[in-house]
Amino acid sequence: MASYGLNMLNSTVNWVTQALDAPSARAVVFGVHIGGHYFVEGLLLVVILFLLSQKSYKPPKRPLTKKEIDELCDDWVPEPLIPSITKEMEYQPPVLESAAGPHVIINGKEVVNFATANYLGLVGHEKVQESCTAALEKYGVGSCGPRGFYGTIDVHLDCESRISKFLGTPDSILYSYGLSTMFSAIPCFAKKGDVIVVDEGVHWGIQNGLHLSRSTIVYFKHNDMKSLHDTLEKITADNKRVKKLRRYIVVESVYQNSGQIAPLDEIIKLKEKYRFRVFLDESNSFGVLGQSGRGLTEYCGVPVEKIDIVTAAMGHALATEGGFCTGSSRVVDHQRLSSSGYVFSASLPPYLASAAITAIDMIEENPGLIVKLKKNISLLLKGLSGIQGLTVTSSPESPIVFLKLEQSTGSIKGDMELLEEIAERVR
């Protein structure tokens, strides 16, 4: 239809042009004979110049009357501050009435606790509590200041040294909150223009750090080494001519969102082949994986110095709070001046640092804690494997066990009710 209209327009223009170019179609201006089409073009030029010289139309300014203002206010309907909550979103978490140990009290009833990350059962342990009590009596509750000014206490330095000694790294740095460790450490090193290759299954703290870095983020399929290989190869090929480009791989040792264990040995091979740096979050493997609980590096037989930056939250196996980053002295020193979570946050309460030191001492002195954990994981998996309707999707050695419904009901509420029904049958 459009081509037909264009053909008609061209035919009309040609007809007018031919008519104006006819010998009879001539205008006489100041005694000079001018062809018809020249006359029309000149006339159009005059019209265009006339239109361009005109001022744009401005409607008269008149203030609104009170009646008009009232009508506009009555008609205005504001958007809700928050979206409406559906029935599926109405969920009340259980309230604990005791310490979050192996057994907890909820609504006056003692139940087995499968929900917290108290992997080694150190929450409420007598030695940890004694350490906290002694630190509280000596230092008080909080430090009331950031590390870089007047918030550094000797127990902070002792804790950093203890972590480095346990992992075999040159230096370590403490953070006040576990999640802030990753979302402060990543933008501390990765900036706008850098490239970060990251597993699509990383937890929220890492995702936040990626966003804050403003780097170019490229995701690869969850725990898929072929996808990682293809991604690194493409990025390397696309940036051959770029002289200064910092490139990172960000992974978790045990993925919080899936319970899968990262194949660190394969990741290191790809890192060395394509010359990337590696961020490794050991939050769910520190004190858990490896013969002595030194994490994924020990579990996979990878020297810790091959990892550029290691981070971990201390609220899991260590049964305290805060986080740490460990690596070379240059990596640690850079964070003391450039990491927002370290520079602008009050330092970790001293009693929590003391608890972390005690927990590490207990792990090192009593390897039976890790042996017991592995037995518990194996026993749990054995019990869950025979339940009809459920499938275990996490790695066999993972302290986080993920259960998946073999067939979903299609709604969150329905799935939760089905899980409750299965739990009641097993019970």
N, C-alpha and C positions, 0 to 999 in steps of 0.2 A: 504493500500500500504506500509506504514511504517513497519507494523508487518511482512509483507511478506519479506521485505528487511532484517530485523533482523533475521528472520528464515534462510534465505539464507546465511547470514554472519556466524551464529552459525554453520550451517552445514559445511561450508567451513573450519572454524577453527577446528572443530572436525575431519574433514577428514585429515587436515594437521597434527594435533596432533597424530592421529592414525598412519599415515604414518611414522612420525618421531619416534614414539615409537615402530615401528616394529623392530624385532630382527636384520634385515638387515640394518636398518637406525641408525647406530652408528658411531660416529667419534672417532678417536684415537688421543689424544693429550698427548704428552710426554709419550706415551706408555700406557695411561689409556683410557679404553673404556667409552665414555660418550654418554648418550641417546641423540637422535636427538633433542628433545624439549629443553633440557638443553643447547645444543649448540646454538640453535636459540636465546634463551633468553639471553645468554651471549653475543652473537653478537649484539643484540639490545641494551644491556646495554652499550657496547663499543661505539656504534653509538651515543647514547644519551649523554654520557660523552664527546664525541668529539664535538657534537653540542653546548653543554653548555659552553665549553671552548673557543668557537669562539667569537670574538668581534662582536658587532652589526655593521651592515653596516651603514656607515655614508656617505651620498652623498657629493661630494666635494663642498666646499663653494666657490661660485663665485658671485661677486657683479653684480647686474643687469646693463645692458648697458643703456645708455641714451635713445636709441630707445625703449627698452623694457619698461622702466619707462613711456615714453610718450604713448606707446600703452595701458598700464594698466590705466593710467590717462584718456585717451580718452574713454576707455570702461566702466569706473566707472560711475554709475548713482546714485546720492545720493537720499535717501528717503526724501519726502517733510517734511518740518518742522512742518506743521500742515496738517491734512487731508483736501481734497477739500470740499468746501461748496456747498451743494446741494440747489436747489431752495426752498425746504421745510425749510431749515435752515436760509434762508434769511428773517430776521424779524427785523423791525425797531420799537423799543418801542416808545410810545407816549412821547412827550416832553412837560412838564408842563410849562406854562408861568405865573403861579400864585402860591400862597401857596396851599399845598395839603389838603385843607379843604373839606367840604361837596360838594362844587362846585369848579371846576377848569376850567382853560382856556387852550385849546389845539387848536393850529392852528387858534388862534383868536376867537374861539367859546367856549362859556360857556357850560359845560356838568356836569351831576351829577357824583360824584366820588364814585364808588363802589370798587376801586382797592386797596386803602391803608388801613392800620390797625389803622386808626384814630377813634377808636371805640366810644369815648365819645365826639368827635368834639372839642378837646382842642387845636388842631394845629391852631396857629394864634389867640388864645383867648387873650383878652386884659390883663387879670391878669398874664398869663404866659409870655407874651411879656414884661410887666413891670418888672417882676421878673428877666428876662434875662438881660434887660437893666441895672438894678441896679447892678447886679453881674458883668456885663462887665465893668461898670464904676469903680467898686471897685477892681476887680481882673485882669482885662484884658481878653484876649481871651482864652489862654491856660495856663496850669500849668507848662509845659516844664520840667517835671521830674516825675519819678516813685514814687509811694506812699511810698515805703520803704526807700527812701533817702531824697528828698527835694520836693516832689510833693504833700504832704498831706496838704490840706487847710481846715480851720475850716468848710467850707460849706460841704465838703465831710463827715466829722464826723456828722454834723447836719443831712445830708440826710440819713446816715446809721441809726442814732437813730430814725429818723422819720419813716423809713420803719419798723424797729423792733417794734416800738410803735403801728403802724397801724395793723400789722399782729399778734402781741402778742408773739413775739419770743425774746429770750435773746439778740441776737446780729445779725448784718448784715455786709456785705462787698460789696463795690462798684467795678464794673469793667468798663473799658473804652468803651467797645463795647458789644452789646447784645449777639451776637453769641459766642464771646470768653468766655462768662461766663460758658456755658456748656462744651465747649471743653477744658476748663482749669480746671474746677471743677472736672470733672470725672477722668482724669488721676492724679489729686492731691490726690485722695483717693484710686482709684483702680489701682493695679499694676499687673505686670506679675505673673501669677499663680492664681490670683483671678478669680471669676466667675461673669459675668454680664448677667442677664436675661433681655432682652429688647424687647419691642414691635417692630415688623417689620415695622411699619409705622412712626417711629420717623423722625424728620427733620434732615437736613444736619449737623447742628452744633453738635447735639448729636452723629451722626454717626462719625464725625471727632474726637470727644472726646473718643469714644470707640476705634477707631483705635490707637490713641496716647497712650492709657492706656496699650496696649499689653496684656490685660486680655483675658481670654477665654470667647468669646461672644456666647450666645445662644439666638436665636430669638424665640418668640412665635407669633402666629397668631394675626393679628391686632385686638385689643380690644376684644379678645376672652378669657374669664376667664377660660374656660375648658382647653384650650391650655396652659394657664399660670399655672394652677393647675398641669397638667400632666408634664410640664417642671420642675417645682419646685420639684415635687415628685421624678422624675428620677434623678435630680442632687443630691438631698439629699440622695437617696439610693446609688448612685455611689460613694459618698464621705463620707460614714459613718466613715471610719477609719482615715480620714484626720483630724488632731487635729486643725491646724491653717489654716483656709480658709475663706477669706472674700467674702461674697456673696451679690450681689446687684440686685435690680429690678429698671429699668429705664423706666419711662413713662412720657408722656405729659398730662397735664390737658385737654387741647383742642388741638387735633392733627392738626398741621399746614398743613399736607398733606392730610387730609380727613375731617376736621371739626367735627370729632367724639369726644365726651366727655368720658373720662376714668371713669369707675365705681370705684371710689377711696375706697369706703367702702368695696367692695369685695377684692380689692387689699390688703388693710390693714389686713383683716382676714387671707389671704394667707401668708402675710408677717410674721404675728405673729405665725402662725401655723408652718411654715418651718424655721423661724428665719433668715430672710433676712433683709437687709437694703434697704430703698427706696430713690431714687432720683426722685424728681418731678419737672418738668419744667412748671411753671405757666405763661409763657410769654403771652399766649392768653386768660388767665382767670383772671389775676390780674387786678382789677378795672372793671371787667365785670361780673363774676359769683358771686352768693351769694347776699343776701339782701343788704349788704353794700359794695360789690365789693372786698371782701377779698379773693376771688378765690375759687378754687375747694374744699378746706377744709371746708369752710363755706357752700358752695353749698351742699356738701354731709353730713354735720354734723359730720365731723371727726376732733378731736382736732389736732391743728397744730403740737403739740409736738410729735405726732405719726409719723410724716414725718421726716426722718433723715436729708435730705438736700433738700431745696427748692431753685430753681433758677427762674429768670425771666428777660426778656429783657424789657427795659423801653421805647422802641420805638413804643409801641402800644398804650395802653390806656393812658399812661402818656404823650404821645406826645413829648418826648424828646429823648435822646440817652443814651447808656450805658446799664448796667445790674447789677443785684445784686444777692447775695446768702445769705440766711438767715437760722438760726438754732441755735444750742447751741453755747456757747462761745468757746468751744473746736473745733468745726467744723470751725468756722470763723477764730480763731487764727491760726489754721493749714494752712489755705490758705494764710495768710499774709507772710509766709516764703516758702511755697511749691507750690503755684499756679503760673505757668509761665505767664498767662495772667495778673496777678496782679503785680508780681515782676518785670517783664521786659517790661511793657508797661507804657507809660506816663499816668498819672492819668486823670480821666474824667475832661474835661473843667469845671471850676467852675459854669459858667452860666447854663450848662445843669443839674448839681446837684441842683441848685437853682430852675430851672423849675420843676424838679421832686418833690421837697418839696411842691411847690405851687400846683401842680396837685393833690397830695395826700390830701392836705388841702381842695381843692375844692371837691374832691370825698367824703370826710368825712362830709363836711359841707352841701353838696347838694346831697342827695340821689336821687333826681329827675333825675340826669344825667343817672343813671343806669336804672331807670324806663323808661325813654325815649328810651334808647338803646333797652330794651326788647320789647317795643312797635314797634320800627322800624324793629326789627328782625321778629316779628310776622307779621307785615304788608308786609314785603318783601316776606316772605315765602308764604303768602296767594296769592300774585300777581304772584309768580313764579309757584305755584302748578297747575295752569290751562293752562300752555303753552304746546301745543302739541309738542312732540319730545324731551322734556327735563324732567329729573327726579332730584329731590333734594335728595342728599345722605348724607348730614351732619345732625348732631343732631339739634333738633328744637330750643334749647337754645344757640346754638353756634353762636358767632359773625362772624365766617367764614362760608359762605354759598357755598357749592359745588354743581355745576350743572353737570349732566352727560347726554350725548346724548343717547337716547334710542337705536339708531342704528348708529354705526360708519360708516364712509365712507371708512375706511381702510387706510387713510393717515392723517397726521397732517394738511397738507394744506387744504385738503378737509373738515376736521372737523372744522377748523377755518372759512372757507367760509360758512359752514352750520350754524355755530353759528352766524355769521354776518347776514346771511339771516333771521334767527329767530329773532334776535334783531331788524332788520329793520321792520319786520312784527308787532312785539309788539309795537314798537315806533309809 
